[in-house]
Amino acid sequence: MHSLIVDTSGQNLCVAVADNEWVICRYNRPQDRQHGRLLIPTIDAVLRKSGYALADIDCCGVNIGPGSFTGLRIGVATLKGLCLASGKPLIGFSSLDALALRVQEQARLICPVIDAKRQQVYSALFYSAGNDIRRKGTYFLGPVDVLLKKISGDVIFTGDAIRLYREQLRTGSGGRVEFAPERCWSPDPHSLAKLVYGRWKKKTFISAEKIEPLYLYKNTCTVVRKKK
């Protein structure tokens, strides 16, 4: 199975072509506020470098969030258009799932934390299940102290919000706390390929017509006309 994977949820622009869960070719570099201009040319360049054309791709995968509001719209809209035009199946995945997969370990609660601004974090709780992860409960948006009330026992944290809330996270779970290395605080092409391949095997596709970014700040992710 060959997949085209796109992640525009954060500062990095990530585009990869994978064979099953193995990355064949990738682009993963910081491109702050340039995703809209660079995404289509980067997809074309990565496909050409991989030796595959869009016709050779079996499915596409895209990060639906949480993350940058504008970045998510760019990535989702682009893959939506490609899949509607080509008829390719589409897989949507969450930034939080991708982060959890990077630090997958047996018998360990995994808690990715992404800075959501406004003194809040995006988060979820995961545990290992063989070669996969399982989410425990729903995706979370709120203050760290509220998140910590959901955690008991040993836990490993990952994600960029560690930079802001390390001490609070260290003392709040009541169990042994570990922090993932900083290199694991953002999704990488290898974890994305593994995530997309796992969902391909389970046929967990999303209709290209219905796919939407995962906005946990639902009431604020709207365009409001300024009052005169």
N, C-alpha and C positions, 0 to 999 in steps of 0.2 A: 504494500500500500504506500503510495506516494502522497505526501501532504504538503500544502503551502500554508505556513503559519505566520500570523501577523500579531504583534503586540505594540500598541501605541498608548498604553495606559500610563506611562511615566515619562521620565526625561529621555530614556533610551528609545531609539527606533529599532525594533527587532523584527527581522524578516528571515524566515528559514524555510528550506526545503528538506524534508525528511523521508527516509525509506523505513517504514514501520516506525520504530522509536529511535532510529539512528539518524542524526543530522548529517546531511550530505553537504550542504552549503548554507552559510548564514551571514547576516549582517546584524550587528548588535552594538550600536555606538550612541553616545549622547548626541541628541540633535534637538536641543531645547527650542520649542516653538517652530520647528521646521517640518513637522510630520506631514502637514498638508501638502507642502511643496515637494517633499522627497519620497513619499510613500510609493507612488506609482512607478517612478523611475527605479527605485530600489527593488521593488518586486520584479521588474523586468530584468535588472542586472543580476539578481540572485538566481532567477530561473535560467538565464543564459549561462551563468557560471556553473550551475549544477548539471547542465547538459539536458535539461528537461524543458519542454514547452508546457503551457497551461493545459493543453490537450492531454498531456501525460499525467496530470495531477488527478488523483482519485477523490480527494476531499480537501476542503480548506478549514482552517481553524483560526479563531480570532478571540483576543482577550476582550471580554465585555465589561470588565471592571471588578471592583471599584478602582478608581484612579482619576486621572485628569479628565475633567468634563469635556473639554475640546478634543483632547487626544483620543478619547474613546469614540466620540462621534466620527472622527476621521477614519479610524480603523474599521469600525463596524459598517459605516456607509460604503467604504471601498470594497470590503469583502462581500457585502450584501449585493453590490452591483456586479461584481465578478461572478458570483454564484448564480444570480438571476440570469445573467447573459449566457453563461456556459452550462448551466444545469448541474453544476457540481454540488454535492451535499456539503452542508456547513455545520461545523461544531463550534459552539461558544463555550468558553471556559472562564473561570474567575481568577483574578490575580491572587486571591487568597488560597485557592486550591493549588496554584502553581508554586507559591511560596512554601506551602506545607509539603509538597512533594519533594522539594529540594533538600529537606532535612528529615525525610522519612526514616524512622527508626522503630524497632519493635518495642511494644509495651511502654510507649511514651506518649503523653499528651502533647500535641503540637499546637502552638498558638501564634499564627502570623499577626502582626500588628502594622498597619499602614497609617501614616499621618493623614488625618482627615481635616486638619486645621480646626479652628474654633475650640481647641483643647479637647478634641475628640479623636478617636481612632476607628478605622475599619478593622474588623477582626472576625474570627470564627475559630472554633475548636475542632481539631482533627485527631484521629488516631490511626495507627498503621493497621493495615489489613492485608497481609501477605505482601505482594508487590504493589499494592495500591494504598490509597488512603480513604477514610470514610469521615464525612463531616458529622459532628455531633451538634445537633440543633441548627439554628438559622444563622445567616450572616448578621453581623452586629455593627452598629454605629453608635458610639457613645463615649463617655469619659472612661479613663482607665480604671478608676476605682469601681465603677459599675461592672466592667469586664472582669476584674479580679474576683468579684463575688461569685462568678460562674465557674471559677477554677479551684480545684482542690487536688492536693498531691503534687507529684513531680511533673514538671512541664519544661518544654524548650520553646523559647520565643525566637521569632525571626521577623524581619521587616524593618523598614526605615524608621518607624516610630520608636525603636529601641534607643535611637540617638537622643530622643527627647525625654523618654520616660524610664530609662534604665533602672534608676534607684527605686522608683515606685513599683516597677515590675518585679524587681529582685526581692522585695520584702512582702509582697501582697498575696502570694498564692498559698502559703502555708506548707509548702513542700520544697523539694530540691529544685532550684531554678537554674537553667542553663540558657545561654544566649548563643545563637548560631553565629558563625563567623560573618563579618561584614560582607564578604563576597556573595553570601547567600541571601542578602536582604532585598534582592529584586529577582524577578523571574529570569531564567536564562533559556536559551534555545533548546538545550537538552531536556530540561524538565517539561518545557512546553511540548516537545515532540512526544515524550513519554505520555503526557496527559492526553494529547489528541489521539494517539494510537490506542490508548486504553478505551477511550470513548468511541472510537471507530469500531472496535471489536464488539462493543455493547450496542452499537447502532443508536447512540444518543445524539441524533442530529437535531438541528433547529431549522425551522423553515426560514429561508432567506427573506421571505416577505414579512415575517413576524419578529425577527431578531431585533432586540433593543439593548442598549447599554444597561448595565446594572448600576442604577443610580440609587444609592441609599439616602441621599439628600433629595428626595423626590420633590418636595415642595419648593426647593430653591433652584432646581435645574430647569428653569423656564426662562424664556426671554420676556422681559417686562418692559412695556413702553414707558419711557420717562415722562412724568407729569410735567406739563408746562406751567 
